[in-house]
Each structure stands twice: as C-alpha cells, then as structure tokens.
Amino acid sequence: MAGDARDRLLKAAAQLLDEAKGKPVSTRAVCDLAGVQAPTLYHHFGSKQGLFDAVVEYGFGQYVRATNRRGDDPVDDLRHGWDDHVRYGLDNPSFYVLLYGQVAPGKPCAVTSVAETRLLQLLTDIAQQGRLRVTPAAAAGQFVAANVGMTLHLIAQPEGRVDLSLSRELRDNVIAGLIRPAPTVRSETSREVVEKADALARALDADAGRAGLSAGELLVMREWLDKLSAAT
C-alpha cells in the first residue's frame, strides 16, 4: 500500500540518519531498508532532500508536542525550553544538524516556526510584565541564536566531553541580559521598617532642632533613612 511504503521510507530514513551520526545517507540505503525501489521514494517525497525534510519535520513535531508545557512563570518556561532544545539536539544530532546546520540564505526554516512562535509568546508575556529589556522579536532572535549556537557547539564535542555547564551558564547570561529581575515583594516586616523610617524622616523635617543633631548629622541620618526606605 502507498501509505505503508511512505511510512517505511520515513522510518528507514530516520533509522539510518540516527545511525549515521552526521555522515551522509544514500537514497539506495534508505530504499533497501524500506524494501522499495527508488521511484517510490521520488513519488512520495520528490527528492532525497524532500524525504529528509519530512523525517525532520516529523521528529521535530514530536519534540514540540512533548515540550508544550506552560508554568506560572514564563521565565522558568524559558529556562526549561532552552534545556529541552539542547537535549533534543544532543539526543538527535543528525536531525538537528539537518534542521539548523544546513541553512539556505534568505530561507528561514519552516519546520521550527511552531517552536519559535511559542518562544515569541513567552517573551511577549514577559514584556507585558514590564520586564523585557528589548522588543519580544529582538529577544527571540537573540535567544534562538544563542540556544542553537550552543547546541551545535555541544554536538561537535568528542564523545564524553560534552560539558552541559557551558549551556547552563550561557542560558543564564542570555536571560539576565534580556530580562529584568522580578520586582521584590516586601514582607510585612519590611513594610513596617519603611513606615517607621518615613515617619522619622517627616519628624526630622518638621522639627530638626529638637533632635539635638548637627546639620551634618541630620544629613547623614536622612541618607540612612532614605536607604532604609529604598532597600526594604
């Protein structure tokens, strides 16, 4: 059946790509493993590249569905998304290199558009909180460039020498550069300190003479009170 032949070709190509570890895979090898002739491959996929594109689209689609999660904090979602992306690349190096390592000038990858749309939505949510330092589109471009670059770098490392701490460090640096820290929520104790500092500052302003302090001491006292109000 035609559908069975197409599925067999997809599975054969996926298996051979995984086993090749970045080395070329021939259409003959794919057809032999799938048990079909070359014309069947071209009938379903048009070309060798068409077959590989279909395999990658299927594999990346599974990754997107498996990582489609949202938590309460979009910044945490960004961190998890970075780590999931790196793990996908390391677990599927041949697919990943086909996706990101063989780009054509002026032709963005259509397969990854779903994941990039999700990233843009996360960054838009962060921007609405007033925490994004640049536009969501600019942040998405920088985030993807760093995430993809790190993943390709790790894929290229010799077996047993992949250092994931490099990825975590770059991830945190990128996020810190794009996103402002969350506003500090003051505790009841902090608010009490602020209120008392403000009350004392108003009392000093109202009747500084009764405090028995020199002009210099009053300046120092006001500076301390201002710092208490700002820091707690």
N, CA, C and O of each residue as an XYZ file, in Angstrom:
928
protein
N       0.844     -1.198      0.000
C       0.000      0.000      0.000
C       0.876      1.244      0.000
O       1.983      1.248      0.538
N       0.341      2.323     -0.631
C       1.131      3.542     -0.765
C       1.491      4.130      0.588
O       2.622      4.565      0.807
N       0.503      4.141      1.510
C       0.769      4.704      2.827
C       1.828      3.922      3.570
O       2.674      4.506      4.247
N       1.790      2.588      3.448
C       2.784      1.746      4.101
C       4.179      2.023      3.553
O       5.144      2.082      4.315
N       4.292      2.193      2.251
C       5.589      2.469      1.634
C       6.143      3.800      2.131
O       7.332      3.913      2.428
N       5.286      4.794      2.217
C       5.728      6.108      2.700
C       6.213      6.007      4.143
O       7.262      6.551      4.488
N       5.453      5.314      4.978
C       5.845      5.163      6.378
C       7.154      4.394      6.502
O       8.007      4.740      7.319
N       7.312      3.353      5.693
C       8.548      2.574      5.747
C       9.749      3.419      5.343
O      10.826      3.302      5.928
N       9.560      4.261      4.351
C      10.648      5.151      3.931
C      11.010      6.138      5.042
O      12.189      6.385      5.296
N      10.003      6.695      5.698
C      10.258      7.632      6.797
C      11.018      6.944      7.928
O      11.998      7.480      8.447
N      10.559      5.757      8.301
C      11.210      5.034      9.395
C      12.623      4.614      9.019
O      13.534      4.684      9.844
N      12.810      4.178      7.778
C      14.143      3.766      7.334
C      15.096      4.948      7.319
O      16.235      4.839      7.773
N      14.635      6.075      6.799
C      15.486      7.264      6.756
C      15.826      7.733      8.164
O      16.965      8.111      8.434
N      14.840      7.710      9.068
C      15.088      8.123     10.449
C      16.121      7.218     11.110
O      17.019      7.697     11.803
N      15.993      5.926     10.898
C      16.937      4.973     11.490
C      18.345      5.187     10.952
O      19.311      5.214     11.714
N      18.456      5.338      9.641
C      19.780      5.498      9.031
C      20.416      6.833      9.403
O      21.626      6.907      9.616
N      19.612      7.882      9.482
C      20.144      9.177      9.904
C      20.678      9.097     11.326
O      21.736      9.646     11.634
N      19.941      8.412     12.186
C      20.372      8.286     13.576
C      21.659      7.478     13.672
O      22.552      7.817     14.448
N      21.755      6.419     12.891
C      22.948      5.568     12.924
C      24.145      6.239     12.268
O      25.289      5.940     12.608
N      23.889      7.146     11.330
C      24.979      7.774     10.571
C      25.763      8.774     11.400
O      26.931      9.035     11.110
N      25.127      9.351     12.449
C      25.802     10.324     13.316
C      26.436     11.460     12.517
O      27.590     11.830     12.735
N      25.656     11.997     11.592
C      26.120     13.143     10.827
C      26.759     12.811      9.497
O      27.026     13.718      8.709
N      27.015     11.544      9.219
C      27.594     11.150      7.933
C      26.494     11.056      6.870
O      25.319     10.925      7.212
N      26.861     11.120      5.584
C      25.845     11.075      4.519
C      25.072      9.759      4.517
O      25.610      8.700      4.841
N      23.814      9.853      4.149
C      22.950      8.677      4.000
C      22.467      8.644      2.556
O      21.937      9.640      2.063
N      22.638      7.528      1.877
C      22.264      7.437      0.462
C      20.810      7.027      0.306
O      20.235      6.364      1.169
N      20.226      7.440     -0.820
C      18.848      7.027     -1.109
C      18.777      5.516     -1.319
O      17.770      4.886     -0.996
N      19.842      4.941     -1.858
C      19.844      3.486     -2.072
C      19.721      2.749     -0.743
O      18.972      1.778     -0.627
N      20.467      3.221      0.263
C      20.407      2.573      1.574
C      19.012      2.693      2.176
O      18.505      1.749      2.783
N      18.399      3.860      2.003
C      17.042      4.069      2.523
C      16.062      3.131      1.834
O      15.246      2.479      2.486
N      16.150      3.070      0.509
C      15.227      2.217     -0.255
C      15.422      0.744      0.081
O      14.450     -0.002      0.201
N      16.682      0.322      0.232
C      16.951     -1.079      0.565
C      16.340     -1.438      1.917
O      15.725     -2.494      2.070
N      16.515     -0.552      2.896
C      15.987     -0.832      4.229
C      14.461     -0.813      4.242
O      13.827     -1.585      4.960
N      13.881      0.077      3.438
C      12.418      0.183      3.384
C      11.791     -0.884      2.495
O      10.584     -1.117      2.558
N      12.604     -1.530      1.671
C      12.088     -2.560      0.775
C      11.317     -2.000     -0.403
O      10.329     -2.591     -0.840
N      11.765     -0.853     -0.924
C      11.095     -0.242     -2.080
C      12.147      0.136     -3.114
O      13.346      0.105     -2.840
N      11.678      0.493     -4.306
C      12.556      0.970     -5.363
C      12.656      2.498     -5.302
O      11.808      3.169     -4.714
N      13.709      3.024     -5.921
C      13.941      4.469     -5.904
C      12.756      5.280     -6.425
O      12.445      6.318     -5.842
N      12.071      4.850     -7.509
C      10.929      5.644     -7.984
C       9.850      5.849     -6.917
O       9.150      6.861     -6.927
N       9.715      4.888     -5.998
C       8.717      5.037     -4.928
C       9.091      6.188     -4.003
O       8.232      6.958     -3.572
N      10.378      6.295     -3.706
C      10.844      7.405     -2.864
C      10.528      8.738     -3.528
O       9.987      9.642     -2.892
N      10.867      8.856     -4.805
C      10.653     10.128     -5.503
C       9.163     10.419     -5.701
O       8.755     11.578     -5.764
N       8.362      9.366     -5.796
C       6.919      9.557     -5.928
C       6.345     10.222     -4.674
O       5.502     11.113     -4.770
N       6.800      9.788     -3.513
C       6.232     10.292     -2.261
C       6.884     11.593     -1.792
O       6.218     12.428     -1.180
N       8.167     11.775     -2.071
C       8.883     12.895     -1.467
C       9.550     13.829     -2.471
O      10.049     14.887     -2.089
N       9.567     13.459     -3.733
C      10.113     14.343     -4.750
C      11.610     14.274     -4.900
O      12.127     14.344     -6.015
N      12.323     14.138     -3.782
C      13.784     14.116     -3.816
C      14.298     13.550     -2.495
O      13.540     13.346     -1.546
N      15.585     13.306     -2.463
C      16.217     12.857     -1.226
C      16.036     13.904     -0.134
O      15.728     13.569      1.011
N      16.228     15.179     -0.492
C      16.071     16.242      0.499
C      14.629     16.321      0.987
O      14.375     16.586      2.162
N      13.685     16.087      0.072
C      12.279     16.087      0.471
C      11.984     15.013      1.503
O      11.215     15.236      2.438
N      12.594     13.852      1.334
C      12.434     12.774      2.310
C      13.016     13.185      3.657
O      12.368     13.026      4.692
N      14.235     13.711      3.647
C      14.875     14.086      4.905
C      14.116     15.223      5.587
O      14.006     15.257      6.813
N      13.595     16.152      4.789
C      12.791     17.235      5.373
C      11.562     16.671      6.083
O      11.200     17.125      7.168
N      10.925     15.678      5.463
C       9.736     15.065      6.062
C      10.093     14.335      7.354
O       9.337     14.382      8.325
N      11.240     13.663      7.366
C      11.683     12.961      8.569
C      11.946     13.949      9.699
O      11.517     13.739     10.833
N      12.647     15.015      9.381
C      12.979     16.014     10.392
C      11.716     16.699     10.907
O      11.577     16.943     12.105
N      10.797     17.006      9.989
C       9.547     17.650     10.401
C       8.770     16.757     11.360
O       8.206     17.234     12.345
N       8.745     15.478     11.072
C       8.046     14.539     11.947
C       8.733     14.473     13.315
O       8.074     14.553     14.351
N      10.054     14.328     13.308
C      10.792     14.225     14.564
C      10.710     15.488     15.393
O      10.537     15.424     16.610
N      10.832     16.642     14.742
C      10.770     17.901     15.475
C       9.355     18.160     15.973
O       9.164     18.754     17.033
N       8.370     17.715     15.210
C       6.983     17.855     15.660
C       6.737     17.089     16.940
O       6.023     17.565     17.822
N       7.325     15.898     17.054
C       7.201     15.130     18.290
C       7.843     15.874     19.452
O       7.295     15.903     20.554
N       9.002     16.473     19.207
C       9.686     17.249     20.250
C       8.830     18.425     20.698
O       8.699     18.672     21.896
N       8.248     19.151     19.751
C       7.423     20.312     20.090
C       6.224     19.893     20.935
O       5.889     20.554     21.918
N       5.586     18.801     20.551
C       4.421     18.343     21.318
C       4.825     17.879     22.715
O       4.101     18.117     23.682
N       5.962     17.228     22.822
C       6.405     16.704     24.118
C       6.810     17.810     25.078
O       6.744     17.622     26.293
N       7.225     18.955     24.561
C       7.701     20.046     25.420
C       6.708     21.189     25.500
O       7.057     22.284     25.941
N       5.483     20.949     25.082
C       4.466     22.008     25.084
C       3.868     22.151     26.475
O       2.761     21.683     26.742
N       4.618     22.803     27.354
C       4.158     22.983     28.725
C       4.276     24.451     29.109
O       5.157     25.164     28.627
N       3.390     24.885     29.969
C       3.430     26.246     30.475
C       3.266     26.210     31.983
O       2.368     25.547     32.503
N       4.126     26.918     32.677
C       4.024     27.027     34.121
C       3.504     28.395     34.520
O       2.961     29.137     33.701
N       3.680     28.713     35.790
C       3.211     30.006     36.289
C       4.181     31.136     35.958
O       3.787     32.302     35.916
N       5.441     30.796     35.726
C       6.470     31.810     35.485
C       7.043     31.626     34.076
O       7.704     30.621     33.815
N       6.804     32.573     33.166
C       7.324     32.427     31.799
C       8.846     32.400     31.732
O       9.411     31.836     30.795
N       9.521     33.004     32.718
C      10.989     32.965     32.713
C      11.475     31.546     33.012
O      12.444     31.082     32.411
N      10.809     30.862     33.930
C      11.144     29.454     34.166
C      10.872     28.618     32.920
O      11.624     27.697     32.603
N       9.787     28.950     32.217
C       9.488     28.239     30.969
C      10.605     28.444     29.948
O      10.946     27.524     29.204
N      11.173     29.644     29.913
C      12.300     29.912     29.010
C      13.490     29.019     29.352
O      14.114     28.434     28.467
N      13.794     28.923     30.639
C      14.925     28.082     31.061
C      14.695     26.626     30.658
O      15.577     25.973     30.101
N      13.494     26.134     30.952
C      13.191     24.748     30.588
C      13.239     24.563     29.066
O      13.717     23.543     28.569
N      12.737     25.561     28.338
C      12.747     25.478     26.884
C      14.157     25.408     26.324
O      14.424     24.639     25.400
N      15.061     26.207     26.877
C      16.472     26.161     26.462
C      17.032     24.757     26.683
O      17.622     24.167     25.778
N      16.842     24.228     27.892
C      17.395     22.915     28.230
C      16.787     21.809     27.364
O      17.495     20.900     26.930
N      15.481     21.886     27.112
C      14.829     20.892     26.248
C      15.407     20.934     24.837
O      15.606     19.897     24.204
N      15.672     22.149     24.352
C      16.216     22.321     22.999
C      17.601     21.676     22.904
O      17.889     20.937     21.962
N      18.443     21.962     23.884
C      19.796     21.390     23.886
C      19.727     19.867     23.973
O      20.456     19.165     23.272
N      18.847     19.363     24.837
C      18.739     17.913     24.992
C      18.258     17.261     23.700
O      18.749     16.195     23.328
N      17.305     17.887     23.012
C      16.839     17.341     21.735
C      17.992     17.261     20.743
O      18.148     16.256     20.050
N      18.795     18.313     20.672
C      19.920     18.313     19.744
C      20.940     17.235     20.057
O      21.456     16.580     19.152
N      21.232     17.048     21.345
C      22.216     16.033     21.728
C      21.673     14.618     21.542
O      22.425     13.698     21.221
N      20.371     14.445     21.743
C      19.766     13.122     21.562
C      19.535     12.778     20.090
O      19.475     11.604     19.723
N      19.406     13.808     19.252
C      19.104     13.605     17.825
C      20.036     14.461     16.966
O      19.567     15.328     16.229
N      21.346     14.228     17.050
C      22.290     15.122     16.369
C      22.115     15.175     14.862
O      22.255     16.242     14.264
N      21.810     14.046     14.236
C      21.668     14.054     12.776
C      20.467     14.883     12.352
O      20.556     15.675     11.414
N      19.336     14.704     13.043
C      18.155     15.501     12.737
C      18.435     16.975     12.988
O      18.067     17.838     12.191
N      19.094     17.249     14.110
C      19.327     18.643     14.493
C      20.201     19.365     13.475
O      19.937     20.513     13.117
N      21.231     18.689     13.018
C      22.121     19.317     12.032
C      21.377     19.573     10.726
O      21.622     20.581     10.064
N      20.472     18.672     10.350
C      19.659     18.921      9.158
C      18.774     20.149      9.344
O      18.553     20.912      8.404
N      18.272     20.335     10.563
C      17.391     21.466     10.848
C      18.143     22.785     10.874
O      17.745     23.750     10.221
N      19.228     22.822     11.627
C      19.884     24.090     11.933
C      21.272     24.255     11.324
O      21.795     25.368     11.267
N      21.865     23.169     10.874
C      23.236     23.265     10.402
C      23.384     23.391      8.903
O      24.497     23.568      8.406
N      22.264     23.301      8.156
C      22.331     23.382      6.693
C      21.326     24.422      6.207
O      20.351     24.097      5.529
N      21.579     25.664      6.563
C      20.639     26.733      6.231
C      20.895     27.242      4.818
O      22.003     27.150      4.289
N      19.834     27.781      4.224
C      19.937     28.409      2.907
C      19.732     29.907      3.076
O      18.819     30.323      3.789
N      20.563     30.730      2.435
C      20.424     32.180      2.588
C      19.016     32.661      2.254
O      18.455     32.313      1.214
N      18.457     33.464      3.153
C      17.148     34.059      2.909
C      15.972     33.125      3.053
O      14.854     33.481      2.680
N      16.200     31.917      3.593
C      15.106     30.943      3.726
C      15.030     30.429      5.161
O      15.678     29.439      5.499
N      14.237     31.099      6.013
C      14.057     30.603      7.382
C      13.452     29.206      7.375
O      12.696     28.851      6.471
N      13.784     28.429      8.375
C      13.292     27.051      8.451
C      11.820     27.040      8.849
O      11.453     27.532      9.917
N      10.979     26.474      7.979
C       9.542     26.419      8.263
C       9.224     25.402      9.355
O       8.236     25.553     10.073
N      10.052     24.371      9.484
C       9.780     23.302     10.447
C       9.805     23.824     11.879
O       9.014     23.388     12.716
N      10.712     24.757     12.160
C      10.883     25.236     13.532
C       9.971     26.406     13.872
O      10.049     26.941     14.978
N       9.120     26.808     12.959
C       8.307     28.007     13.182
C       7.350     27.858     14.357
O       7.070     28.838     15.049
N       6.840     26.643     14.598
C       5.917     26.440     15.718
C       6.621     26.705     17.047
O       6.082     27.392     17.916
N       7.827     26.158     17.198
C       8.588     26.376     18.429
C       8.951     27.844     18.591
O       8.924     28.366     19.706
N       9.292     28.517     17.495
C       9.678     29.918     17.584
C       8.473     30.810     17.881
O       8.615     31.842     18.537
N       7.298     30.422     17.406
C       6.078     31.163     17.742
C       5.782     31.042     19.234
O       5.382     32.015     19.875
N       5.978     29.857     19.777
C       5.778     29.656     21.215
C       6.758     30.512     22.020
O       6.378     31.120     23.020
N       8.010     30.557     21.585
C       9.015     31.379     22.259
C       8.613     32.845     22.234
O       8.723     33.539     23.245
N       8.152     33.316     21.091
C       7.744     34.714     20.968
C       6.594     35.031     21.918
O       6.546     36.122     22.486
N       5.670     34.094     22.095
C       4.552     34.316     23.010
C       5.037     34.408     24.458
O       4.558     35.248     25.220
N       5.976     33.556     24.836
C       6.552     33.635     26.178
C       7.188     34.994     26.424
O       6.985     35.605     27.473
N       7.955     35.457     25.456
C       8.639     36.742     25.600
C       7.650     37.896     25.598
O       7.876     38.902     26.270
N       6.566     37.769     24.858
C       5.520     38.793     24.878
C       4.873     38.859     26.258
O       4.586     39.947     26.756
N       4.644     37.709     26.873
C       4.093     37.682     28.232
C       5.029     38.387     29.211
O       4.578     39.129     30.084
N       6.325     38.155     29.063
C       7.304     38.799     29.943
C       7.329     40.300     29.699
O       7.444     41.085     30.641
N       7.223     40.701     28.435
C       7.192     42.132     28.104
C       5.981     42.810     28.736
O       6.073     43.956     29.177
N       4.860     42.120     28.782
C       3.652     42.695     29.377
C       3.795     42.882     30.883
O       3.052     43.657     31.485
N       4.736     42.185     31.487
C       5.042     42.381     32.902
C       6.021     43.534     33.117
O       6.356     43.871     34.253
N       6.479     44.137     32.009
C       7.424     45.241     32.104
C       8.845     44.808     32.393
O       9.645     45.609     32.876
N       9.177     43.560     32.109
C      10.489     43.035     32.483
C      11.437     42.845     31.302
O      12.626     42.613     31.517
N      10.958     42.935     30.077
C      11.810     42.675     28.913
C      12.586     43.938     28.547
O      12.005     45.020     28.453
N      13.887     43.804     28.344
C      14.743     44.958     28.067
C      14.681     45.391     26.599
O      15.000     46.536     26.282
N      14.276     44.491     25.707
C      14.179     44.791     24.273
C      12.810     44.327     23.793
O      12.010     43.834     24.588
N      12.535     44.481     22.502
C      11.249     44.018     21.978
C      11.196     42.487     21.998
O      12.245     41.843     21.970
N      10.006     41.895     22.048
C       9.913     40.434     22.014
C      10.584     39.820     20.788
O      11.233     38.779     20.893
N      10.433     40.455     19.628
C      11.043     39.911     18.410
C      12.567     39.919     18.503
O      13.219     38.948     18.120
N      13.132     41.013     19.013
C      14.589     41.091     19.158
C      15.081     40.075     20.182
O      16.108     39.426     19.981
N      14.349     39.942     21.271
C      14.730     38.970     22.300
C      14.676     37.546     21.752
O      15.553     36.733     22.043
N      13.649     37.244     20.962
C      13.522     35.905     20.380
C      14.702     35.598     19.466
O      15.251     34.498     19.508
N      15.094     36.568     18.638
C      16.225     36.360     17.746
C      17.511     36.083     18.496
O      18.273     35.192     18.123
N      17.758     36.846     19.556
C      18.973     36.648     20.342
C      18.944     35.308     21.080
O      19.953     34.607     21.154
N      17.783     34.967     21.620
C      17.653     33.720     22.371
C      17.880     32.511     21.465
O      18.621     31.594     21.820
N      17.244     32.511     20.302
C      17.387     31.388     19.367
C      18.834     31.269     18.889
O      19.382     30.168     18.827
N      19.449     32.402     18.553
C      20.830     32.364     18.062
C      21.764     31.744     19.099
O      22.621     30.926     18.764
N      21.591     32.140     20.358
C      22.450     31.603     21.415
C      22.150     30.129     21.682
O      23.068     29.327     21.850
N      20.870     29.777     21.721
C      20.461     28.401     22.004
C      20.940     27.440     20.909
O      21.480     26.373     21.202
N      20.738     27.824     19.663
C      21.162     26.984     18.537
C      22.685     26.896     18.477
O      23.242     25.815     18.281
N      23.351     28.026     18.644
C      24.810     28.025     18.600
C      25.415     27.127     19.665
O      26.353     26.378     19.392
N      24.881     27.201     20.878
C      25.388     26.345     21.950
C      25.130     24.871     21.648
O      25.991     24.026     21.890
N      23.950     24.563     21.122
C      23.623     23.166     20.827
C      24.555     22.596     19.757
O      25.054     21.480     19.898
N      24.786     23.354     18.698
C      25.710     22.899     17.654
C      27.122     22.734     18.207
O      27.833     21.797     17.842
N      27.522     23.640     19.082
C      28.846     23.540     19.706
C      28.968     22.244     20.512
O      29.980     21.548     20.426
N      27.942     21.926     21.289
C      27.993     20.715     22.109
C      27.947     19.451     21.253
O      28.611     18.462     21.564
N      27.161     19.487     20.173
C      27.102     18.331     19.271
C      28.482     18.036     18.684
O      28.833     16.876     18.465
N      29.254     19.080     18.432
C      30.565     18.917     17.797
C      31.642     18.405     18.753
O      32.742     18.074     18.310
N      31.351     18.332     20.049
C      32.371     17.902     21.000
C      32.579     16.390     20.945
O      31.645     15.645     20.648
N      33.796     15.938     21.229
C      34.065     14.492     21.256
C      33.185     13.795     22.293
O      32.795     14.395     23.295
N      32.888     12.550     22.044
C      32.047     11.778     22.962
C      32.670     11.749     24.356
O      33.867     11.501     24.507
N      31.858     12.001     25.357
C      32.329     12.008     26.732
C      32.878     13.340     27.188
O      33.281     13.475     28.343
N      32.904     14.338     26.304
C      33.459     15.646     26.677
C      32.429     16.761     26.535
O      32.790     17.933     26.427
N      31.168     16.404     26.536
C      30.103     17.409     26.466
C      29.908     18.004     27.856
O      29.569     17.289     28.798
N      30.120     19.294     27.982
C      30.020     19.983     29.273
C      28.736     20.811     29.300
O      28.688     21.913     28.754
N      27.704     20.275     29.937
C      26.416     20.968     29.964
C      26.434     22.211     30.840
O      25.527     23.038     30.753
N      27.455     22.357     31.686
C      27.534     23.581     32.492
C      27.744     24.806     31.597
O      27.321     25.908     31.947
N      28.395     24.616     30.445
C      28.540     25.720     29.490
C      27.174     26.199     29.020
O      26.927     27.399     28.909
N      26.297     25.250     28.749
C      24.955     25.598     28.291
C      24.184     26.339     29.374
O      23.539     27.351     29.099
N      24.249     25.842     30.598
C      23.516     26.494     31.691
C      24.032     27.905     31.944
O      23.252     28.823     32.197
N      25.352     28.072     31.876
C      25.929     29.392     32.116
C      25.514     30.380     31.026
O      25.136     31.512     31.326
N      25.584     29.956     29.765
C      25.166     30.838     28.678
C      23.677     31.138     28.777
O      23.259     32.279     28.582
N      22.874     30.121     29.078
C      21.428     30.313     29.247
C      21.141     31.403     30.267
O      20.357     32.315     30.005
N      21.771     31.310     31.423
C      21.505     32.283     32.484
C      21.993     33.673     32.099
O      21.349     34.668     32.430
N      23.130     33.750     31.401
C      23.643     35.049     30.964
C      22.720     35.693     29.933
O      22.470     36.897     29.981
N      22.215     34.881     29.001
C      21.301     35.412     27.981
C      20.020     35.920     28.632
O      19.555     37.016     28.320
N      19.455     35.132     29.528
C      18.210     35.540     30.189
C      18.427     36.794     31.025
O      17.580     37.687     31.031
N      19.552     36.870     31.731
C      19.831     38.060     32.539
C      19.997     39.300     31.666
O      19.627     40.403     32.068
N      20.554     39.114     30.470
C      20.729     40.254     29.574
C      19.439     40.727     28.933
O      19.317     41.896     28.567
N      18.474     39.826     28.794
C      17.216     40.168     28.120
C      16.104     40.565     29.082
O      15.194     41.306     28.710
N      16.173     40.074     30.318
C      15.030     40.196     31.226
C      15.453     40.832     32.545
O      16.451     40.436     33.146
N      14.694     41.807     32.978
C      14.935     42.439     34.274
C      14.487     41.497     35.393
O      13.576     40.691     35.202
N      15.136     41.602     36.573
C      14.687     40.776     37.707
C      13.251     41.105     38.090
O      12.776     42.219     37.870
N      12.574     40.130     38.659
C      11.205     40.358     39.114
C      11.211     41.352     40.264
O      12.126     41.324     41.087
N      10.211     42.235     40.346
C      10.133     43.189     41.461
C      10.103     42.451     42.797
O       9.452     41.416     42.934
N      10.816     43.000     43.777
C      10.844     42.397     45.105
C       9.539     42.675     45.837
O       9.093     43.820     45.916
N       8.935     41.627     46.367
C       7.706     41.786     47.149
C       8.088     42.011     48.602
O       8.746     41.171     49.215
N       7.678     43.138     49.146
C       8.042     43.455     50.522
C       7.228     42.628     51.514
O       6.023     42.445     51.344
N       7.898     42.135     52.545
C       7.218     41.416     53.615
C       6.566     42.412     54.560
O       6.784     43.619     54.450
N       5.755     41.894     55.500
C       5.125     42.766     56.497
C       6.187     43.469     57.327
O       6.046     44.648     57.651
N       7.266     42.737     57.677
C       8.346     43.345     58.460
C       9.010     44.460     57.680
O       9.302     45.514     58.244
N       9.258     44.252     56.388
C       9.889     45.276     55.563
C       9.022     46.517     55.481
O       9.522     47.638     55.578
N       7.716     46.322     55.302
C       6.818     47.478     55.217
C       6.804     48.264     56.525
O       6.712     49.492     56.519
N       6.895     47.547     57.648
C       6.910     48.229     58.948
C       8.161     49.084     59.094
O       8.101     50.203     59.604
N       9.307     48.546     58.637
C      10.556     49.314     58.692
C      10.448     50.566     57.834
O      10.873     51.644     58.248
N       9.882     50.426     56.640
C       9.721     51.571     55.742
C       8.835     52.633     56.376
O       9.154     53.821     56.338
N       7.724     52.202     56.958
C       6.795     53.165     57.565
C       7.457     53.930     58.708
O       7.275     55.141     58.839
N       8.223     53.220     59.533
C       8.894     53.885     60.652
C       9.986     54.832     60.165
O      10.163     55.922     60.707
N      10.718     54.403     59.134
C      11.758     55.277     58.580
C      11.145     56.535     57.981
O      11.669     57.634     58.163
N      10.026     56.373     57.262
C       9.351     57.537     56.684
C       8.828     58.463     57.771
O       8.925     59.684     57.646
N       8.267     57.885     58.850
C       7.731     58.710     59.943
C       8.843     59.497     60.625
O       8.668     60.671     60.950
N       9.990     58.850     60.842
C      11.111     59.540     61.469
C      11.648     60.639     60.563
O      12.015     61.713     61.040
N      11.696     60.382     59.270
C      12.165     61.405     58.332
C      11.241     62.616     58.350
O      11.711     63.753     58.312
N       9.926     62.383     58.408
C       8.974     63.501     58.462
C       9.128     64.281     59.766
O       9.018     65.507     59.775
N       9.385     63.569     60.873
C       9.567     64.247     62.159
C      10.812     65.121     62.146
O      10.808     66.235     62.671
N      11.878     64.604     61.541
C      13.099     65.401     61.437
C      12.870     66.647     60.595
O      13.352     67.728     60.931
N      12.136     66.493     59.505
C      11.863     67.640     58.643
C      11.003     68.676     59.364
O      11.163     69.880     59.167
N      10.082     68.181     60.209
C       9.162     69.105     60.877
C       9.832     69.884     61.998
O       9.530     71.060     62.203
N      10.748     69.233     62.734
C      11.357     69.922     63.877
C      12.751     69.369     64.102
O      12.993     68.653     65.074
N      13.668     69.701     63.203
C      15.023     69.167     63.281
C      15.758     69.654     64.517
O      16.643     68.962     65.020
N      15.400     70.852     65.022
C      16.115     71.418     66.162
C      15.987     70.584     67.416
O      16.928     70.515     68.207
N      14.844     69.948     67.620
C      14.627     69.174     68.839
C      15.400     67.856     68.834
O      15.520     67.202     69.870
N      15.912     67.475     67.703
C      16.650     66.214     67.631
C      18.030     66.309     68.258
O      18.634     65.286     68.578
N      18.539     67.526     68.439
C      19.848     67.704     69.044
C      20.991     67.261     68.159
O      22.062     66.909     68.654
N      20.774     67.275     66.837
C      21.800     66.851     65.890
C      22.338     68.047     65.124
O      21.631     69.023     64.876
N      23.621     67.943     64.753
C      24.201     68.991     63.924
C      23.669     68.874     62.503
O      23.016     67.889     62.158
N      23.946     69.878     61.682
C      23.488     69.850     60.291
C      24.072     68.649     59.553
O      23.381     68.001     58.768
N      25.352     68.355     59.808
C      25.986     67.211     59.162
C      25.379     65.898     59.606
O      25.179     64.985     58.805
N      25.084     65.813     60.912
C      24.472     64.588     61.428
C      23.066     64.387     60.870
O      22.653     63.262     60.590
N      22.334     65.495     60.712
C      20.997     65.399     60.116
C      21.062     64.880     58.678
O      20.228     64.078     58.258
N      22.067     65.351     57.930
C      22.216     64.883     56.550
C      22.492     63.379     56.506
O      21.927     62.646     55.694
N      23.391     62.938     57.420
C      23.705     61.508     57.465
C      22.474     60.696     57.855
O      22.196     59.649     57.269
N      21.721     61.203     58.874
C      20.518     60.500     59.310
C      19.499     60.382     58.182
O      18.909     59.320     57.981
N      19.293     61.467     57.451
C      18.331     61.426     56.341
C      18.783     60.442     55.252
O      17.970     59.732     54.660
N      20.115     60.417     55.002
C      20.632     59.485     53.995
C      20.366     58.043     54.408
O      19.974     57.213     53.588
N      20.585     57.753     55.702
C      20.321     56.396     56.191
C      18.839     56.040     56.072
O      18.483     54.939     55.653
N      17.989     56.983     56.446
C      16.547     56.726     56.374
C      16.096     56.505     54.932
O      15.256     55.648     54.657
N      16.665     57.291     54.015
C      16.326     57.108     52.594
C      16.748     55.721     52.106
O      16.017     55.076     51.354
N      17.925     55.264     52.535
C      18.402     53.946     52.119
C      17.530     52.833     52.696
O      17.263     51.836     52.025
N      17.082     53.008     53.953
C      16.184     52.019     54.542
C      14.888     51.915     53.753
O      14.381     50.818     53.517
N      14.359     53.055     53.350
C      13.102     53.064     52.598
C      13.258     52.402     51.235
O      12.343     51.729     50.758
N      14.415     52.592     50.609
C      14.622     52.074     49.253
C      15.022     50.605     49.241
O      14.730     49.896     48.278
N      15.685     50.135     50.295
C      16.271     48.798     50.268
C      15.373     47.713     50.819
O      15.636     46.536     50.571
N      14.324     48.048     51.556
C      13.500     47.017     52.199
C      12.167     46.872     51.527
O      11.352     46.049     51.943
